[in-house]
Amino acid sequence: MKTLKQEEVDGRDYRDVTAARAGIGRFIEEVYNHQRLHSALGYRPPVEFEAALRPAVASAVGLGLPGIGKSTAMIAELVGAIR
């Protein structure tokens, strides 16, 4: 992840591996997933993209639409369990 290296890691002196993991984890959760816009997601942050996707998946699963099988239902359950 070029962004992670440029925006978080470069130029930082972490006191130990634990501090590095904590700093990188914070960056991914607070900046990369919540603030940074991703071109592959229509220039939205992943959190916003997933929130918009959840109702569409739930609706498609509930309606039993063709092509929406057991695996899609399982993914919808997992996404719901994660958030």
Rosetta blueprint (number, residue, H / E / L):
1 M L
2 K H
3 T H
4 L H
5 K H
6 Q H
7 E H
8 E H
9 V H
10 D L
11 G L
12 R L
13 D L
14 Y L
15 R L
16 D L
17 V H
18 T H
19 A H
20 A H
21 R H
22 A H
23 G H
24 I H
25 G H
26 R H
27 F H
28 I H
29 E H
30 E H
31 V H
32 Y H
33 N L
34 H L
35 Q L
36 R L
37 L L
38 H E
39 S H
40 A H
41 L H
42 G L
43 Y L
44 R E
45 P L
46 P H
47 V H
48 E H
49 F H
50 E H
51 A H
52 A H
53 L H
54 R H
55 P H
56 A H
57 V H
58 A H
59 S H
60 A H
61 V H
62 G H
63 L H
64 G L
65 L L
66 P L
67 G L
68 I L
69 G L
70 K H
71 S H
72 T H
73 A H
74 M H
75 I H
76 A H
77 E H
78 L H
79 V H
80 G H
81 A H
82 I H
83 R L
